[in-house]
Amino acid sequence: MEILYITLLTILASAVGTLTGFGTSTIMVPVLLLFMPLPQTLLLVGIIHWFGDIWKMLLFRKGFNWRLIILFGAVGIVGSYAGANIVFSVSSRVLSQILGGFLILYALFIFLKPAFKIPQTNLTALGGGALSGFLAGVLGVGGAVRGAFLSAFDLPKAVYLATAGAIGFFVDITRLTAYIANGVKLEPALLWGFVLFIPASLLGAKWAQKIIHLIPQKKFRGLIAVFLLLVGLKFLIF
Protein backbone atom coordinates (compact mmCIF):
# COMPACT_ATOMS: atom_id res chain seq x y z
CA MET A 1 0.00 0.00 0.00
CA GLU A 2 2.87 2.38 0.79
CA ILE A 3 4.39 1.80 -2.66
CA LEU A 4 1.05 2.37 -4.40
CA TYR A 5 0.44 5.54 -2.40
CA ILE A 6 3.85 6.96 -3.31
CA THR A 7 3.33 5.99 -6.96
CA LEU A 8 0.03 7.87 -7.19
CA LEU A 9 1.55 10.83 -5.36
CA THR A 10 4.46 10.80 -7.84
CA ILE A 11 2.09 11.06 -10.82
CA LEU A 12 0.29 14.05 -9.31
CA ALA A 13 3.46 15.76 -8.11
CA SER A 14 5.24 15.21 -11.43
CA ALA A 15 2.35 16.71 -13.40
CA VAL A 16 2.06 19.81 -11.21
CA GLY A 17 5.83 20.10 -10.77
CA THR A 18 6.47 19.92 -14.51
CA LEU A 19 3.65 22.33 -15.31
CA THR A 20 5.03 24.99 -12.96
CA GLY A 21 8.72 24.12 -13.31
CA PHE A 22 9.00 23.59 -9.52
CA GLY A 23 9.65 19.86 -9.71
CA THR A 24 8.02 17.05 -7.75
CA SER A 25 9.64 17.88 -4.41
CA THR A 26 7.43 20.87 -3.67
CA ILE A 27 4.44 18.57 -3.27
CA MET A 28 6.01 15.27 -2.26
CA VAL A 29 8.32 16.44 0.53
CA PRO A 30 5.61 18.04 2.75
CA VAL A 31 3.31 15.03 2.28
CA LEU A 32 5.86 12.27 2.86
CA LEU A 33 7.27 14.04 5.91
CA LEU A 34 4.02 13.08 7.63
CA PHE A 35 5.08 9.43 7.40
CA MET A 36 8.85 9.30 6.92
CA PRO A 37 11.95 10.82 8.58
CA LEU A 38 13.43 13.91 6.89
CA PRO A 39 16.68 12.29 5.62
CA GLN A 40 14.91 9.38 3.92
CA THR A 41 12.25 11.70 2.52
CA LEU A 42 14.88 13.97 0.98
CA LEU A 43 16.74 11.05 -0.60
CA LEU A 44 13.62 9.29 -1.92
CA VAL A 45 12.02 12.41 -3.35
CA GLY A 46 15.38 13.70 -4.56
CA ILE A 47 15.87 10.66 -6.78
CA ILE A 48 12.35 10.95 -8.22
CA HIS A 49 12.89 14.69 -8.68
CA TRP A 50 16.13 14.04 -10.56
CA PHE A 51 14.29 11.86 -13.07
CA GLY A 52 11.67 14.60 -13.31
CA ASP A 53 14.46 16.99 -14.33
CA ILE A 54 15.41 14.59 -17.11
CA TRP A 55 11.81 14.39 -18.37
CA LYS A 56 11.52 18.21 -18.48
CA MET A 57 14.74 18.46 -20.49
CA LEU A 58 13.60 15.79 -22.94
CA LEU A 59 10.00 16.92 -23.35
CA PHE A 60 10.87 20.62 -23.76
CA ARG A 61 14.34 20.18 -25.30
CA LYS A 62 13.86 22.96 -27.87
CA GLY A 63 13.91 25.63 -25.20
CA PHE A 64 17.17 25.86 -23.24
CA ASN A 65 18.54 29.21 -22.04
CA TRP A 66 22.18 28.29 -21.49
CA ARG A 67 23.13 31.62 -19.94
CA LEU A 68 20.64 31.12 -17.12
CA ILE A 69 21.53 27.45 -16.77
CA ILE A 70 25.17 28.34 -16.20
CA LEU A 71 24.49 31.28 -13.88
CA PHE A 72 21.83 29.52 -11.79
CA GLY A 73 23.51 26.13 -11.94
CA ALA A 74 27.04 27.10 -10.96
CA VAL A 75 26.12 28.75 -7.66
CA GLY A 76 23.17 26.39 -7.22
CA ILE A 77 25.54 23.43 -7.03
CA VAL A 78 27.56 25.11 -4.30
CA GLY A 79 24.42 26.13 -2.39
CA SER A 80 22.93 22.65 -2.71
CA TYR A 81 26.05 20.98 -1.37
CA ALA A 82 26.18 23.35 1.60
CA GLY A 83 22.50 22.87 2.39
CA ALA A 84 22.66 19.08 2.09
CA ASN A 85 25.54 18.90 4.55
CA ILE A 86 23.86 20.97 7.27
CA VAL A 87 20.34 19.58 6.84
CA PHE A 88 20.59 17.47 9.98
CA SER A 89 21.79 20.28 12.26
CA VAL A 90 19.40 23.15 11.39
CA SER A 91 15.74 23.56 12.35
CA SER A 92 13.85 22.68 9.19
CA ARG A 93 10.69 24.17 10.72
CA VAL A 94 12.17 27.66 10.96
CA LEU A 95 13.56 27.49 7.44
CA SER A 96 10.19 26.28 6.14
CA GLN A 97 8.37 29.24 7.70
CA ILE A 98 10.86 31.76 6.33
CA LEU A 99 10.54 30.20 2.87
CA GLY A 100 6.73 30.21 3.14
CA GLY A 101 6.63 33.88 4.09
CA PHE A 102 8.91 34.85 1.21
CA LEU A 103 6.86 32.93 -1.37
CA ILE A 104 3.56 34.38 -0.14
CA LEU A 105 4.83 37.95 -0.26
CA TYR A 106 6.35 37.47 -3.70
CA ALA A 107 3.17 35.85 -5.10
CA LEU A 108 0.95 38.61 -3.70
CA PHE A 109 3.27 41.23 -5.14
CA ILE A 110 2.95 39.62 -8.59
CA PHE A 111 -0.85 39.79 -8.31
CA LEU A 112 -0.81 43.44 -7.19
CA LYS A 113 1.93 44.51 -9.59
CA PRO A 114 1.64 42.14 -12.57
CA ALA A 115 3.93 44.28 -14.69
CA PHE A 116 6.75 44.16 -12.13
CA LYS A 117 9.74 41.98 -12.79
CA ILE A 118 12.82 41.20 -10.75
CA PRO A 119 15.69 42.82 -12.66
CA GLN A 120 16.90 40.48 -15.40
CA THR A 121 20.54 40.70 -14.39
CA ASN A 122 23.36 38.26 -13.80
CA LEU A 123 23.21 39.17 -10.10
CA THR A 124 19.54 38.13 -9.99
CA ALA A 125 20.36 34.80 -11.58
CA LEU A 126 23.29 34.20 -9.23
CA GLY A 127 21.24 35.12 -6.16
CA GLY A 128 18.32 32.95 -7.25
CA GLY A 129 20.64 30.05 -8.00
CA ALA A 130 22.39 30.23 -4.64
CA LEU A 131 19.17 30.53 -2.61
CA SER A 132 17.27 27.84 -4.51
CA GLY A 133 20.25 25.49 -4.43
CA PHE A 134 20.65 25.90 -0.67
CA LEU A 135 16.94 25.31 -0.02
CA ALA A 136 16.97 22.30 -2.32
CA GLY A 137 19.75 20.79 -0.23
CA VAL A 138 18.33 21.57 3.20
CA LEU A 139 14.58 21.19 2.54
CA GLY A 140 14.35 19.55 -0.85
CA VAL A 141 12.10 22.32 -2.19
CA GLY A 142 14.36 24.74 -4.04
CA GLY A 143 12.23 24.56 -7.17
CA ALA A 144 9.65 27.05 -5.90
CA VAL A 145 12.31 29.69 -5.24
CA ARG A 146 13.98 28.90 -8.56
CA GLY A 147 10.60 29.40 -10.21
CA ALA A 148 10.15 32.75 -8.49
CA PHE A 149 13.44 34.03 -9.86
CA LEU A 150 13.13 32.43 -13.30
CA SER A 151 9.64 33.89 -13.73
CA ALA A 152 11.25 37.32 -13.50
CA PHE A 153 12.85 36.70 -16.89
CA ASP A 154 9.38 36.13 -18.44
CA LEU A 155 10.68 33.24 -20.53
CA PRO A 156 8.55 31.42 -23.11
CA LYS A 157 6.89 28.39 -21.53
CA ALA A 158 9.10 25.76 -23.15
CA VAL A 159 12.29 27.71 -22.39
CA TYR A 160 11.25 28.22 -18.76
CA LEU A 161 10.51 24.53 -18.21
CA ALA A 162 13.57 23.18 -20.04
CA THR A 163 15.86 25.64 -18.26
CA ALA A 164 14.37 24.84 -14.84
CA GLY A 165 14.87 21.13 -15.57
CA ALA A 166 18.51 21.54 -16.57
CA ILE A 167 19.33 23.63 -13.49
CA GLY A 168 17.58 21.13 -11.22
CA PHE A 169 19.41 18.24 -12.86
CA PHE A 170 22.83 19.46 -11.74
CA VAL A 171 21.66 20.70 -8.35
CA ASP A 172 20.00 17.35 -7.58
CA ILE A 173 23.08 15.34 -8.47
CA THR A 174 25.02 17.39 -5.93
CA ARG A 175 22.58 17.07 -3.05
CA LEU A 176 21.90 13.37 -3.64
CA THR A 177 25.63 12.71 -3.50
CA ALA A 178 25.84 14.61 -0.21
CA TYR A 179 22.88 12.73 1.33
CA ILE A 180 24.39 9.35 0.45
CA ALA A 181 27.84 10.42 1.64
CA ASN A 182 26.27 11.30 5.00
CA GLY A 183 24.94 7.75 5.33
CA VAL A 184 21.29 8.20 4.34
CA LYS A 185 19.77 4.93 3.08
CA LEU A 186 16.38 3.70 1.90
CA GLU A 187 14.65 0.49 2.88
CA PRO A 188 14.84 -2.33 0.28
CA ALA A 189 11.08 -2.10 -0.34
CA LEU A 190 11.40 1.56 -1.30
CA LEU A 191 14.34 0.79 -3.59
CA TRP A 192 12.19 -1.77 -5.43
CA GLY A 193 9.46 0.85 -5.57
CA PHE A 194 11.48 2.85 -8.10
CA VAL A 195 10.35 0.30 -10.68
CA LEU A 196 6.98 2.10 -10.39
CA PHE A 197 8.09 5.56 -9.20
CA ILE A 198 10.22 6.36 -12.26
CA PRO A 199 7.59 5.49 -14.91
CA ALA A 200 5.02 7.31 -12.77
CA SER A 201 7.11 10.48 -12.87
CA LEU A 202 7.30 10.23 -16.68
CA LEU A 203 3.54 9.72 -16.90
CA GLY A 204 2.91 12.87 -14.87
CA ALA A 205 5.38 14.86 -16.96
CA LYS A 206 3.74 13.72 -20.20
CA TRP A 207 0.36 14.74 -18.80
CA ALA A 208 1.73 18.21 -18.05
CA GLN A 209 3.22 18.45 -21.54
CA LYS A 210 -0.27 18.06 -23.01
CA ILE A 211 -1.82 20.59 -20.65
CA ILE A 212 0.85 23.30 -20.98
CA HIS A 213 -0.18 24.08 -24.57
CA LEU A 214 -3.64 25.06 -23.33
CA ILE A 215 -2.28 27.85 -21.11
CA PRO A 216 -1.77 31.23 -22.87
CA GLN A 217 1.75 32.62 -22.48
CA LYS A 218 0.44 35.87 -20.97
CA LYS A 219 -1.26 33.92 -18.17
CA PHE A 220 1.63 31.56 -17.48
CA ARG A 221 3.36 33.85 -14.98
CA GLY A 222 0.08 34.21 -13.09
CA LEU A 223 -0.24 30.43 -12.89
CA ILE A 224 3.21 30.20 -11.35
CA ALA A 225 2.25 32.91 -8.83
CA VAL A 226 -0.83 30.92 -7.76
CA PHE A 227 1.27 27.85 -7.04
CA LEU A 228 3.88 29.95 -5.24
CA LEU A 229 1.12 31.30 -2.98
CA LEU A 230 -0.25 27.82 -2.21
CA VAL A 231 3.19 26.40 -1.50
CA GLY A 232 4.05 29.40 0.67
CA LEU A 233 0.89 28.96 2.75
CA LYS A 234 1.69 25.28 3.20
CA PHE A 235 5.18 25.96 4.55
CA LEU A 236 4.15 28.91 6.71
CA ILE A 237 1.18 27.28 8.42
CA PHE A 238 1.96 23.56 8.63
FENMO-V117231 format. One record per pair of residues at least 12 apart in sequence whose C-alpha atoms are under 10 Angstrom apart, sorted by the first residue. I is the first residue (numbers start at 1). J is the second residue. Records with the same first field share a line. If there is no record, write none. Layout:
I=J / J
This chain:
2=35 / 189 / 190 / 193
3=189 / 190 / 192 / 193 / 194 / 196 / 197
4=193 / 196 / 197
6=28 / 31 / 32 / 45 / 190 / 193 / 194 / 196 / 197 / 200
7=193 / 194 / 195 / 196 / 197 / 198 / 199 / 200 / 201
8=196 / 197 / 200 / 201 / 204
9=24 / 27 / 28 / 31 / 32 / 197 / 200 / 201 / 204
10=24 / 25 / 27 / 28 / 45 / 48 / 49 / 52 / 196 / 197 / 198 / 199 / 200 / 201 / 202 / 203 / 204
11=24 / 197 / 198 / 199 / 200 / 201 / 202 / 203 / 204 / 205 / 206 / 207
12=24 / 27 / 28 / 200 / 201 / 203 / 204 / 205 / 207 / 208
13=25 / 26 / 27 / 28 / 29 / 49 / 52 / 200 / 201 / 204 / 205
14=26 / 27 / 28 / 48 / 49 / 51 / 52 / 53 / 55 / 56 / 200 / 201 / 202 / 203 / 204 / 205 / 206 / 207 / 208
15=52 / 200 / 201 / 202 / 203 / 204 / 205 / 206 / 207 / 208 / 209 / 211
16=204 / 205 / 207 / 208 / 227
17=49 / 52 / 53 / 56 / 143 / 144 / 161 / 201 / 204 / 205 / 208 / 227
18=52 / 53 / 55 / 56 / 59 / 161 / 162 / 164 / 165 / 201 / 202 / 204 / 205 / 206 / 207 / 208 / 209 / 212
19=56 / 157 / 161 / 204 / 205 / 206 / 207 / 208 / 209 / 210 / 211 / 212 / 215 / 220 / 223 / 224
20=143 / 144 / 147 / 157 / 160 / 161 / 164 / 208 / 212 / 220 / 221 / 223 / 224 / 225 / 226 / 227 / 228
21=52 / 53 / 56 / 143 / 144 / 146 / 147 / 148 / 150 / 151 / 157 / 158 / 160 / 161 / 162 / 163 / 164 / 165 / 168 / 224
22=49 / 53 / 141 / 142 / 143 / 144 / 145 / 146 / 147 / 148 / 161 / 164 / 165 / 168 / 224 / 227 / 228
23=46 / 48 / 49 / 50 / 51 / 52 / 53 / 56 / 141 / 142 / 143 / 144 / 147 / 161 / 164 / 165 / 168 / 205
24=45 / 46 / 48 / 49 / 50 / 51 / 52 / 53 / 140 / 141 / 143 / 201 / 204 / 205
25=41 / 42 / 44 / 45 / 46 / 47 / 48 / 49 / 50 / 52 / 136 / 139 / 140 / 141 / 142 / 143 / 144
26=45 / 49 / 136 / 139 / 140 / 141 / 142 / 143 / 144 / 227 / 228 / 231 / 234 / 235
27=45 / 141 / 231 / 234
28=41 / 42 / 44 / 45 / 46 / 48 / 49 / 140 / 141
29=41 / 42 / 44 / 45 / 46 / 139 / 140 / 141
30=139 / 140 / 141 / 231 / 234 / 235 / 238
32=44 / 45
38=87 / 88 / 92 / 138 / 139 / 140
39=84 / 87 / 88 / 138 / 139 / 179 / 180 / 182 / 183 / 184 / 185 / 186
40=179 / 184 / 185 / 186 / 187
41=139 / 140 / 184 / 186
42=84 / 87 / 136 / 137 / 138 / 139 / 140 / 141 / 175 / 176 / 179 / 184
43=140 / 172 / 175 / 176 / 177 / 178 / 179 / 180 / 184 / 185 / 186
44=176 / 184 / 185 / 186 / 190 / 191 / 194 / 197
45=140 / 141 / 176 / 197
46=136 / 137 / 140 / 141 / 172 / 173 / 175 / 176 / 179
47=172 / 173 / 175 / 176 / 194 / 197 / 198
48=172 / 194 / 197 / 198 / 199 / 200 / 201 / 202
49=140 / 165 / 168 / 169 / 172 / 198 / 201
50=165 / 166 / 168 / 169 / 170 / 171 / 172 / 173 / 176 / 198 / 201
51=165 / 169 / 172 / 197 / 198 / 199 / 201 / 202
52=165 / 168 / 169 / 198 / 200 / 201 / 202 / 204 / 205
53=161 / 162 / 163 / 164 / 165 / 166 / 167 / 168 / 169 / 170 / 172 / 201 / 205
54=162 / 165 / 166 / 168 / 169 / 202
55=162 / 165 / 166 / 201 / 202 / 203 / 204 / 205 / 206
56=158 / 161 / 162 / 163 / 164 / 165 / 166 / 168 / 169 / 202 / 205 / 206 / 208 / 209
57=158 / 159 / 161 / 162 / 163 / 164 / 165 / 166 / 167 / 169
58=162 / 165 / 166
59=158 / 161 / 162 / 202 / 205 / 206 / 208 / 209
60=157 / 158 / 159 / 160 / 161 / 162 / 163 / 165 / 209
61=158 / 159 / 161 / 162 / 163 / 165 / 166
62=158 / 159 / 162
63=155 / 156 / 157 / 158 / 159 / 160 / 161 / 162 / 163
64=158 / 159 / 160 / 161 / 162 / 163 / 164 / 165 / 166
65=155 / 159 / 160 / 162 / 163 / 164 / 166
66=159 / 163 / 166 / 167
67=122 / 125 / 163
68=121 / 122 / 125 / 126 / 129 / 150 / 153 / 160 / 163 / 164 / 166 / 167
69=125 / 129 / 162 / 163 / 164 / 165 / 166 / 167 / 168 / 170
70=125 / 126 / 129 / 163 / 166 / 167
71=122 / 123 / 124 / 125 / 126 / 127 / 128 / 129 / 130 / 167
72=122 / 123 / 124 / 125 / 126 / 127 / 128 / 129 / 130 / 131 / 132 / 133 / 146 / 149 / 150 / 163 / 164 / 166 / 167 / 168 / 171
73=125 / 126 / 128 / 129 / 130 / 132 / 133 / 163 / 164 / 166 / 167 / 168 / 169 / 170 / 171
74=126 / 129 / 130 / 133 / 167 / 170 / 171
75=125 / 126 / 127 / 128 / 129 / 130 / 131 / 132 / 133 / 134 / 171
76=125 / 126 / 127 / 128 / 129 / 130 / 131 / 132 / 133 / 134 / 135 / 136 / 137 / 142 / 146 / 167 / 168 / 170 / 171 / 172 / 174
77=129 / 130 / 132 / 133 / 134 / 136 / 137 / 167 / 168 / 169 / 170 / 171 / 172 / 173 / 174 / 175
78=129 / 130 / 133 / 134 / 137 / 171 / 174 / 175
79=129 / 130 / 131 / 132 / 133 / 134 / 135 / 136 / 137 / 138 / 171 / 174 / 175
80=129 / 130 / 131 / 132 / 133 / 134 / 135 / 136 / 137 / 138 / 139 / 140 / 142 / 170 / 171 / 172 / 173 / 174 / 175 / 176 / 178
81=133 / 134 / 136 / 137 / 138 / 171 / 172 / 173 / 174 / 175 / 176 / 177 / 178 / 179
82=133 / 134 / 135 / 137 / 138 / 174 / 175 / 178
83=131 / 132 / 133 / 134 / 135 / 136 / 137 / 138 / 139 / 140 / 175 / 178
84=133 / 134 / 135 / 136 / 137 / 138 / 139 / 140 / 174 / 175 / 176 / 177 / 178 / 179 / 182
85=137 / 138 / 175 / 178 / 179 / 181 / 182
86=134 / 137 / 138
87=134 / 135 / 137 / 138 / 139 / 140 / 179
88=138 / 182
89=138
90=138
91=138
92=138 / 139
93=139 / 235 / 236 / 238
94=235 / 236
95=135 / 138 / 139 / 235 / 236
96=135 / 138 / 139 / 141 / 232 / 234 / 235 / 236 / 237 / 238
97=232 / 233 / 234 / 235 / 236 / 237 / 238
98=232 / 235 / 236
99=135 / 139 / 141 / 142 / 144 / 145 / 231 / 232 / 233 / 235 / 236
100=228 / 229 / 230 / 231 / 232 / 233 / 234 / 235 / 236 / 237 / 238
101=229 / 231 / 232 / 233 / 234 / 235 / 236 / 237
102=145 / 148 / 228 / 229 / 232 / 236
103=144 / 145 / 148 / 225 / 227 / 228 / 229 / 230 / 231 / 232 / 233 / 235 / 236
104=225 / 226 / 227 / 228 / 229 / 230 / 231 / 232 / 233 / 234 / 235 / 236
105=228 / 229 / 232
106=145 / 148 / 149 / 225 / 228 / 229 / 232
107=148 / 222 / 224 / 225 / 226 / 227 / 228 / 229 / 230 / 232
108=225 / 226 / 228 / 229
109=225
110=148 / 152 / 221 / 222 / 224 / 225 / 226
111=221 / 222 / 225 / 226
114=221 / 222 / 225
116=152
117=149 / 151 / 152 / 153 / 154
118=148 / 149 / 150 / 151 / 152 / 153 / 154
119=149 / 152 / 153
120=149 / 150 / 151 / 152 / 153 / 154
121=152 / 153
124=149 / 150 / 152 / 153
125=146 / 149 / 150 / 152 / 153
126=149
127=146 / 149
128=142 / 145 / 146 / 147 / 148 / 149 / 150
129=142 / 145 / 146 / 149 / 150 / 167 / 168 / 171
130=142 / 146
131=145 / 146 / 149
132=144 / 145 / 146 / 147 / 148 / 149 / 168 / 171
133=145 / 146 / 167 / 168 / 170 / 171 / 172 / 174 / 175
134=171 / 175
136=168 / 171 / 172 / 175
137=171 / 172 / 174 / 175 / 176 / 178 / 179
138=175
140=172 / 175
141=231
142=168 / 171 / 172
143=164 / 165 / 167 / 168
144=224 / 225 / 227 / 228 / 229 / 231 / 232
145=228
146=164 / 167 / 168
147=160 / 161 / 164 / 221 / 224 / 225 / 227 / 228
148=221 / 224 / 225 / 228
150=163 / 164
151=220 / 221 / 222 / 224 / 225
152=221
154=217 / 218 / 220 / 221
155=217 / 220 / 221
156=217 / 218 / 220 / 221
157=212 / 213 / 215 / 216 / 217 / 218 / 220 / 221
158=209 / 212 / 213
